[in-house]
Amino acid sequence: MAHGHKSNEKVIYVGDSRVKKPKSVGSDTIPPDYTAFPGKSEAFIPNFLLKEWMVGCVALVGFLVLTIAEPAPLGYPADPTNAAFIPMPDWYFLFMYQFLKYPYASGDYVAFGILGVPGIAFAALLLAPFLDTGKERRFYRRPIATALMLLSLFSLFYLTKVSWDHYEHELEITNTIPEHHVREEKAREEWEKAQANGGVPVEEAVIPIVDEDDPVMEIVKANCVGCHATDLKGNESANVPALRGVGDEHTKEELADIVTNGLGGGRMPAFGENLSAEQIDQLATWLAKQKKAE
C-alpha cells in the first residue's frame, strides 16, 4: 500500500485491499504484522518482491525456451539491387518507426527522437512510484495517472495504425507484393507440384543465360540489372519478370518495342531516348535468344 512522505505515518499492511484498515488507529485492533491475515497481506520486502522476481525469472526462462525451440524464420537474402523493397520493422516497433517520420523527431532532431523522447518516457516510468504517492488504488480515483496511461495507449495504437496504413498504401501504389506472401505462394505451388508427382518434390530447371559473353551484356548491366536483378531472374515481390526465358514469351519485334516505349504504365521505363536504335536492336536480338533449353 502506498503512503505519503510523512515519516510518522503508520503503515498498517501491504499487499491486499481486502484487509480493511481499522478505524481506531493505535488501538488493539491493529495487528502486529501481516501474519494476522494469512494469505491476504504480506510484507513488500522481501516476501512480495522475491515472489515477483521468481515469477519474472520463470517467464524469462520460458520465453528463452520458446525462442530456442521455435526460432524466428529468416526472410530473403538482402538484395541491394532491389529498388522496390519497402523496409518495415517488426510490429511492436511500428509506433516508433512512424514517430521518427515526423519532422520534429527526424532530420536535425533525430537525436531527440531516438534518445530524448524514449528517455523521458523511461524516466517518467522510474519516477512514477515517487510522484504518485496517493493511497487510492481505484483507477477512476487517480485521474492523472489514468489519463497518462490512456494517452500512452492511444498514442501507441494510433502511431501503429498510421504506420501500417502507410505501408499498405506504398504496396498499392508500387504494385509490390510482400516477400512473405511471395514465399507462401511459392511454397504452396511447390507442395501442389509434389503432390501431383506422388509426393516427390519437383526441382525447377534453371534457365541458363544464352550468349553470356556477348558484348551487349554491357548494355544489360548498365540498364537492366537495377530492376531485373544481377542474375536476371527478376523480382517476384515487385512483379518484375525474369529476363531468362523472355524469348519464349516475346518476339524480337515485341521486345524492341518494349525497350523503346516501356511497358505497364511506367513500371517498365522507356529507353528510346537513352539508347540508340542500333543498341536497342542489339538488345532485342539478344533478349530474343533467351529461351528455355530444349
C-alpha positions in Angstrom: 0.0 0.0 0.0 1.4 3.4 -1.0 1.8 6.1 1.6 2.9 9.8 1.7 6.1 11.5 2.6 5.3 11.9 6.3 7.9 10.0 8.3 5.5 9.4 11.2 2.7 7.9 9.1 1.7 4.4 10.2 1.8 1.8 7.6 -0.9 -0.8 8.5 -0.4 -3.5 5.9 1.0 -4.1 2.4 -0.4 -6.1 -0.5 -4.1 -6.6 -0.4 -7.1 -4.1 -0.3 -9.4 -6.8 1.0 -7.9 -6.3 4.5 -9.8 -3.2 5.9 -8.0 -0.6 7.8 -9.2 -0.3 11.5 -11.0 2.9 12.3 -9.2 3.5 15.6 -5.5 3.8 14.8 -3.3 2.8 17.8 -5.9 0.5 19.4 -5.5 -3.2 19.9 -7.4 -3.9 16.8 -4.3 -3.2 14.7 -2.4 -6.4 14.0 1.2 -6.5 15.0 2.2 -7.7 11.5 0.8 -9.2 8.3 0.7 -12.7 9.8 -2.6 -11.8 11.4 -4.2 -12.1 7.9 -2.5 -15.1 6.4 -3.0 -15.3 2.6 -4.4 -11.7 2.4 -1.4 -9.5 3.2 2.3 -9.7 3.3 5.4 -7.6 3.7 6.6 -6.0 0.5 10.3 -6.6 1.2 11.4 -9.4 1.0 8.2 -11.6 0.6 6.2 -9.9 -2.1 9.3 -8.6 -4.1 11.0 -12.0 -4.0 7.9 -13.8 -5.4 7.7 -11.2 -8.2 11.3 -11.8 -9.1 10.8 -15.5 -9.2 7.8 -15.2 -11.4 9.8 -12.9 -13.7 12.6 -15.5 -13.9 10.2 -18.3 -14.8 8.6 -16.2 -17.5 12.0 -15.3 -18.9 13.2 -18.9 -18.9 10.0 -19.9 -20.7 10.5 -17.2 -23.3 14.1 -18.3 -23.9 13.0 -21.9 -24.3 10.4 -20.9 -26.9 12.8 -18.9 -28.9 15.3 -21.8 -28.9 12.7 -24.4 -29.8 11.0 -22.2 -32.5 13.5 -19.8 -34.0 12.1 -16.9 -36.0 12.1 -17.6 -39.7 14.6 -15.6 -41.9 13.5 -13.5 -44.8 15.0 -13.4 -48.3 18.7 -12.7 -48.5 19.4 -9.0 -48.8 19.4 -7.7 -52.4 20.9 -4.3 -52.8 19.7 -4.1 -56.4 16.0 -4.5 -55.3 14.8 -0.9 -55.5 11.2 -2.0 -54.9 11.9 -3.3 -51.4 10.0 -1.4 -48.7 11.7 -1.8 -45.3 9.5 -2.4 -42.3 10.3 -3.1 -38.6 8.5 -5.7 -36.5 5.0 -4.8 -35.5 5.9 -3.9 -31.9 8.3 -1.1 -33.3 5.8 0.3 -35.8 4.9 3.1 -33.5 8.5 4.3 -33.1 9.0 3.8 -36.9 6.1 6.2 -37.6 7.1 8.6 -34.9 10.6 9.0 -36.4 9.0 10.1 -39.7 7.8 13.3 -38.2 9.9 16.5 -38.8 10.4 17.1 -35.0 11.8 13.6 -34.4 13.9 13.1 -37.5 16.5 15.0 -39.6 18.2 17.6 -37.4 16.2 16.4 -34.5 16.8 12.6 -34.8 18.8 12.5 -31.6 15.8 13.9 -29.8 13.5 11.4 -31.5 15.6 8.3 -30.7 17.1 9.3 -27.3 15.1 12.2 -25.9 11.5 11.0 -26.1 12.2 7.4 -25.1 14.4 8.7 -22.3 11.7 11.0 -21.0 9.2 8.1 -21.1 11.6 5.8 -19.3 12.5 8.4 -16.6 8.8 9.0 -16.1 8.2 5.3 -15.5 11.0 5.2 -13.0 9.7 8.2 -11.1 6.0 7.2 -11.2 6.1 5.4 -7.8 7.7 8.5 -6.2 5.4 11.0 -7.9 2.1 9.1 -7.5 2.0 8.5 -3.7 -1.7 8.5 -3.2 -3.3 5.8 -1.2 -6.2 5.3 -3.6 -5.9 2.2 -5.7 -9.0 2.5 -7.9 -8.1 3.8 -11.3 -11.1 6.1 -11.6 -10.0 7.9 -8.5 -6.5 8.5 -9.8 -7.3 10.8 -12.8 -3.7 12.0 -13.6 -2.2 8.5 -13.6 -5.1 7.1 -15.5 -5.2 9.9 -18.1 -1.4 9.4 -18.8 -1.9 5.7 -19.2 -4.8 6.1 -21.6 -2.9 8.8 -23.5 0.1 6.5 -23.9 -2.0 3.5 -25.1 -3.9 5.7 -27.5 -0.6 7.1 -28.9 0.9 3.6 -29.4 -2.3 2.4 -31.1 -2.6 5.5 -33.3 1.0 5.5 -34.5 1.0 1.8 -35.2 -2.2 2.1 -37.2 -0.9 5.0 -39.2 2.4 3.3 -39.9 0.6 0.1 -41.2 -1.8 2.0 -43.4 1.0 3.9 -45.0 2.9 0.7 -45.6 -0.2 -0.8 -47.3 -0.6 2.4 -49.4 3.0 2.1 -50.6 2.5 -1.5 -51.6 -0.6 -0.5 -53.6 1.0 2.4 -55.5 4.2 0.5 -56.2 2.3 -2.7 -57.1 4.6 -4.6 -54.8 3.8 -8.0 -53.2 5.3 -8.5 -49.7 8.1 -11.0 -49.6 6.3 -13.4 -47.2 3.3 -13.5 -49.5 5.6 -14.5 -52.4 7.3 -17.1 -50.2 4.0 -18.6 -49.1 2.7 -18.7 -52.7 5.8 -20.4 -53.9 5.7 -23.0 -51.1 2.1 -23.7 -51.9 2.9 -24.2 -55.6 5.8 -26.5 -54.8 3.6 -28.5 -52.5 1.0 -28.9 -55.1 3.6 -30.0 -57.7 5.0 -32.5 -55.2 1.5 -33.9 -54.6 0.9 -34.3 -58.3 4.2 -36.1 -58.6 3.4 -38.7 -56.0 4.8 -36.7 -53.0 8.3 -36.3 -54.6 9.4 -32.7 -54.7 9.9 -31.3 -58.2 13.0 -29.3 -58.8 12.6 -26.5 -61.3 15.2 -26.4 -64.0 17.4 -23.3 -64.0 17.1 -21.4 -67.3 20.7 -20.6 -68.4 21.7 -17.2 -69.9 22.3 -17.6 -73.6 25.5 -15.9 -75.0 26.5 -14.5 -71.6 29.8 -13.3 -73.2 28.0 -11.2 -75.8 29.2 -7.5 -75.8 25.5 -6.5 -75.4 25.8 -7.6 -71.8 27.4 -4.2 -71.1 24.1 -2.6 -72.1 22.2 -5.1 -69.9 24.4 -4.4 -66.9 24.1 -0.6 -67.3 20.3 -0.5 -67.8 18.6 -3.8 -66.8 20.1 -5.3 -63.6 18.7 -2.5 -61.4 15.2 -4.0 -61.7 15.7 -7.4 -63.2 18.5 -8.4 -60.7 22.1 -9.2 -61.3 21.2 -12.8 -62.1 18.4 -11.7 -64.5 15.9 -13.7 -62.5 13.7 -10.7 -61.9 12.0 -9.7 -58.6 8.7 -11.6 -57.9 7.7 -9.4 -55.0 7.9 -6.3 -57.2 6.3 -8.1 -60.2 9.5 -7.6 -62.2 9.8 -10.6 -64.7 12.9 -12.5 -65.3 14.9 -11.9 -68.5 15.9 -15.6 -68.5 13.5 -17.3 -70.9 11.9 -14.0 -72.1 12.5 -15.1 -75.7 9.8 -17.7 -75.2 7.2 -15.0 -74.3 8.0 -12.2 -76.8 9.3 -11.9 -80.3 12.3 -9.7 -81.2 9.9 -7.0 -82.6 7.9 -7.0 -79.4 11.0 -6.8 -77.2 12.3 -3.9 -79.3 9.0 -2.1 -78.8 9.0 -2.7 -75.0 12.6 -1.5 -74.7 11.8 1.6 -76.8 8.4 2.6 -75.3 8.3 0.9 -71.9 5.5 -1.2 -70.5 3.0 -1.3 -67.7 2.1 2.4 -67.3 5.7 3.4 -66.4 6.6 0.3 -64.4 9.0 -0.6 -67.2 10.7 2.6 -68.2 11.2 3.5 -71.8 14.8 3.6 -73.1 14.1 5.1 -76.5 15.8 8.3 -75.5 18.7 6.7 -73.7 19.7 4.1 -76.2 20.4 4.4 -79.9 18.3 2.4 -82.5 21.3 0.2 -83.0 21.7 -0.6 -79.3 18.0 -1.3 -79.0 18.2 -3.7 -82.0 21.2 -5.5 -80.4 19.5 -5.7 -77.1 16.2 -7.0 -78.6 18.2 -9.6 -80.7 20.0 -10.8 -77.6 16.8 -11.0 -75.5 15.0 -12.9 -78.2 17.7 -15.6 -77.8 16.9 -16.1 -74.1 14.8 -19.2 -74.3 14.5 -22.3 -72.2 16.8 -25.1 -73.2 15.1 -27.7 -75.4 
